[in-house]
Amino acid sequence: MLVFLAKGALAEPFYVPSASMEPTLLIGDALLASKFPYGYSTASLPIHVSLPETGRVLASTPKRGDVVVFRWPGDRSQVWVKRVIGLPGDRIQVQSGMVYINGLATQVKPDGIGAAEDDNGGSEPARRYVETLPDGVSHPIFKLYDHGRLDNTEEVLVPPDHLFVMGDNRDNSADSRVPVRSGGVGLLPMDNLVGRVDAIVGSWDLGVRNQPVSTWLSGFRMARFFTKVN
């Protein structure tokens, strides 16, 4: 019972099933999400329970750049992870792949070439950049294409109690650029927040599942164990 209460109130582990947050998070990463930074709602429960929303208690607004775990508005039994880009009252637009917050472009600096994994275990070259938000928070992003399908969006005003979230893998993320009806997040209600991702506690390359069992230990990415998420 104490373990269940701690899991519900303090922190909870989650696993990364997709490449939408590469290069920050990899498929197979095990994350620790702290629940107390943003307060509590029915989304914070360690199991999905269909209850009417009653808002959050001890509520606090995330900061730009926070990596958050939340329940997908299209199906609250699904737990997703993205990065907070826009806060309530912000005007957000993407033009030619550049993110604009309240009319100001984020700073983007080239950072070499990386390898982006797809959900089937394959990989392709990706241009790596360091993006800096207006608050000074920096994080890596991937760009796969010169003209991605989500590189240009209409300007949106983030309403009260909502967030604009994006994946760091900008050409492979269904996020706030995509409406819920099309499989994206849309503007995320803060009542759906589960917690803030603070650390990677373990990581296993799922690609080794197709190899002989004797090689599975080689799939552990030891360098990622107990690393901080920025």
C-alpha positions as CSV (number, residue, x, y, z in Angstrom):
1,M,0.0,0.0,0.0
2,L,2.8,2.4,0.8
3,V,4.5,1.7,-2.5
4,F,1.2,2.3,-4.3
5,L,0.7,5.6,-2.5
6,A,4.3,6.7,-3.2
7,K,3.9,5.8,-6.8
8,G,0.7,7.9,-7.0
9,A,2.0,10.9,-5.1
10,L,5.8,11.3,-5.7
11,A,7.1,9.7,-8.9
12,E,6.4,6.9,-11.4
13,P,8.5,5.1,-14.1
14,F,7.5,5.3,-17.7
15,Y,9.0,3.8,-20.9
16,V,9.6,5.5,-24.2
17,P,7.9,3.6,-27.0
18,S,8.6,5.9,-30.0
19,A,11.3,8.1,-31.5
20,S,9.3,11.4,-31.3
21,M,11.6,12.8,-28.6
22,E,15.0,11.8,-30.1
23,P,17.8,12.7,-29.6
24,T,16.8,13.6,-26.0
25,L,15.0,10.3,-25.3
26,L,15.5,7.0,-27.1
27,I,13.2,4.1,-27.7
28,G,13.6,1.8,-24.8
29,D,14.6,4.5,-22.2
30,A,13.0,4.1,-18.8
31,L,12.1,7.5,-17.3
32,L,11.3,8.7,-13.8
33,A,8.6,11.3,-13.8
34,S,8.1,13.5,-10.7
35,K,4.4,14.2,-10.0
36,F,4.6,16.9,-7.4
37,P,6.0,19.8,-9.5
38,Y,2.7,20.5,-11.3
39,G,0.2,19.3,-8.7
40,Y,-2.3,16.5,-8.9
41,S,-5.3,15.4,-10.9
42,T,-7.0,12.2,-11.9
43,A,-4.2,12.0,-14.6
44,S,-1.7,11.5,-11.8
45,L,-3.2,8.2,-10.6
46,P,-0.8,5.3,-11.3
47,I,-3.6,3.4,-13.1
48,H,-6.1,4.8,-15.6
49,V,-9.5,5.4,-13.9
50,S,-12.4,6.9,-15.7
51,L,-13.5,9.7,-13.4
52,P,-14.9,13.2,-14.2
53,E,-12.2,15.9,-14.3
54,T,-12.2,18.1,-11.2
55,G,-9.1,20.1,-11.9
56,R,-5.7,20.0,-10.2
57,V,-4.8,20.5,-6.6
58,L,-1.5,22.2,-5.6
59,A,-1.3,23.2,-9.2
60,S,1.8,24.8,-10.8
61,T,2.4,25.8,-14.4
62,P,5.3,24.0,-16.2
63,K,8.2,26.0,-17.5
64,R,9.1,26.3,-21.1
65,G,11.5,23.5,-22.0
66,D,10.2,21.0,-19.4
67,V,9.8,17.5,-20.7
68,V,6.5,16.3,-19.5
69,V,4.5,13.0,-19.3
70,F,0.8,13.4,-19.9
71,R,-2.3,11.4,-20.8
72,W,-3.2,11.8,-24.5
73,P,-6.4,13.8,-24.9
74,G,-7.6,11.3,-27.5
75,D,-7.4,8.3,-25.1
76,R,-6.5,9.0,-21.5
77,S,-5.3,5.4,-21.1
78,Q,-2.3,6.3,-23.3
79,V,0.6,8.1,-21.7
80,W,2.8,10.3,-24.0
81,V,5.9,12.4,-23.5
82,K,6.8,15.7,-25.2
83,R,8.5,19.0,-24.4
84,V,6.7,22.2,-23.3
85,I,7.2,25.0,-25.9
86,G,4.2,27.3,-25.3
87,L,2.6,28.4,-22.0
88,P,-0.9,29.9,-21.5
89,G,-1.1,33.3,-23.4
90,D,1.8,32.5,-25.7
91,R,1.4,32.9,-29.5
92,I,3.1,29.9,-31.2
93,Q,3.8,29.5,-34.9
94,V,6.2,27.3,-37.0
95,Q,7.5,28.9,-40.2
96,S,10.0,27.0,-42.4
97,G,10.7,24.7,-39.5
98,M,11.6,27.6,-37.1
99,V,9.5,27.9,-34.0
100,Y,8.2,31.4,-33.2
101,I,7.1,32.3,-29.6
102,N,5.3,35.6,-29.3
103,G,6.7,36.7,-32.6
104,L,10.4,35.8,-31.8
105,A,12.2,33.0,-33.4
106,T,14.0,30.5,-31.2
107,Q,17.7,30.3,-31.6
108,V,18.9,27.3,-33.5
109,K,22.6,26.3,-33.9
110,P,23.8,23.3,-36.0
111,D,25.3,20.5,-34.0
112,G,26.4,17.9,-36.5
113,I,24.7,14.7,-37.7
114,G,22.9,12.1,-35.7
115,A,21.1,8.9,-36.4
116,A,17.3,8.9,-35.9
117,E,15.7,5.5,-35.1
118,D,12.3,4.7,-36.4
119,D,9.7,2.7,-34.6
120,N,10.7,-0.5,-36.6
121,G,14.3,-0.5,-35.4
122,G,15.8,1.1,-38.5
123,S,17.6,4.4,-38.6
124,E,18.3,7.3,-40.9
125,P,20.7,10.3,-40.8
126,A,19.3,13.4,-39.1
127,R,20.6,16.9,-38.8
128,R,21.1,17.7,-35.1
129,Y,20.6,21.3,-33.8
130,V,20.7,23.0,-30.4
131,E,17.5,25.0,-29.9
132,T,17.3,27.8,-27.3
133,L,14.0,29.0,-26.1
134,P,13.3,32.6,-25.0
135,D,13.9,31.7,-21.4
136,G,17.4,30.6,-22.2
137,V,16.6,26.8,-21.9
138,S,18.6,24.8,-24.6
139,H,18.0,21.3,-25.8
140,P,18.9,19.2,-28.8
141,I,16.5,18.6,-31.7
142,F,16.5,16.5,-34.9
143,K,15.5,17.5,-38.4
144,L,15.0,14.8,-41.0
145,Y,13.8,16.8,-44.0
146,D,14.3,20.2,-45.5
147,H,10.6,20.6,-46.0
148,G,8.8,18.6,-43.3
149,R,5.0,18.3,-43.4
150,L,4.7,20.2,-40.1
151,D,7.3,22.9,-40.9
152,N,4.6,25.6,-41.4
153,T,1.6,26.1,-39.2
154,E,-0.9,28.8,-38.4
155,E,-0.3,31.0,-35.4
156,V,-2.2,29.7,-32.4
157,L,-2.9,31.4,-29.1
158,V,-2.4,29.0,-26.2
159,P,-5.6,29.3,-24.0
160,P,-5.7,29.4,-20.2
161,D,-4.8,26.1,-18.5
162,H,-3.3,24.6,-21.7
163,L,0.2,24.0,-23.1
164,F,1.7,23.8,-26.6
165,V,4.0,20.7,-26.7
166,M,6.4,19.4,-29.3
167,G,8.7,16.4,-29.8
168,D,12.4,17.0,-30.2
169,N,12.4,14.9,-33.4
170,R,10.6,17.6,-35.3
171,D,9.7,15.6,-38.4
172,N,8.6,12.5,-36.6
173,S,6.3,13.8,-33.8
174,A,2.5,14.0,-33.6
175,D,2.3,16.9,-31.1
176,S,0.5,20.2,-30.7
177,R,1.0,21.0,-34.4
178,V,-1.5,18.2,-35.1
179,P,-5.1,18.2,-33.8
180,V,-6.3,15.3,-31.7
181,R,-8.8,14.2,-34.4
182,S,-5.8,13.6,-36.6
183,G,-3.8,11.6,-34.0
184,G,-1.9,14.5,-32.5
185,V,-2.0,16.3,-29.1
186,G,-3.6,19.6,-30.1
187,L,-3.4,22.2,-27.3
188,L,-2.8,20.1,-24.2
189,P,-5.0,20.6,-21.1
190,M,-2.9,20.9,-18.0
191,D,-5.4,18.6,-16.3
192,N,-3.8,15.8,-18.4
193,L,-0.3,16.3,-16.9
194,V,1.1,13.3,-15.1
195,G,4.5,14.7,-14.2
196,R,7.9,16.2,-15.2
197,V,10.6,13.9,-16.6
198,D,13.7,14.4,-14.4
199,A,15.9,11.4,-15.2
200,I,16.6,8.4,-17.4
201,V,16.9,5.5,-14.9
202,G,17.6,2.8,-17.5
203,S,17.8,2.1,-21.2
204,W,17.6,-1.0,-23.4
205,D,18.0,-1.1,-27.2
206,L,14.8,-2.9,-28.2
207,G,16.4,-3.8,-31.5
208,V,18.3,-6.7,-29.8
209,R,15.0,-8.5,-29.3
210,N,15.4,-9.9,-32.9
211,Q,18.8,-11.2,-32.0
212,P,19.7,-14.5,-30.1
213,V,18.9,-14.3,-26.4
214,S,22.6,-14.7,-25.6
215,T,23.2,-11.2,-27.0
216,W,20.4,-9.4,-25.2
217,L,22.7,-8.1,-22.4
218,S,24.5,-6.0,-25.0
219,G,21.3,-4.0,-25.5
220,F,21.7,-2.2,-22.2
221,R,22.8,1.4,-22.8
222,M,24.8,1.7,-19.6
223,A,25.9,5.3,-20.4
224,R,22.3,6.4,-20.2
225,F,21.5,4.9,-16.8
226,F,20.7,7.5,-14.1
227,T,21.3,10.6,-16.4
228,K,19.4,13.9,-16.0
229,V,16.9,15.0,-18.7
230,N,17.2,18.5,-19.9
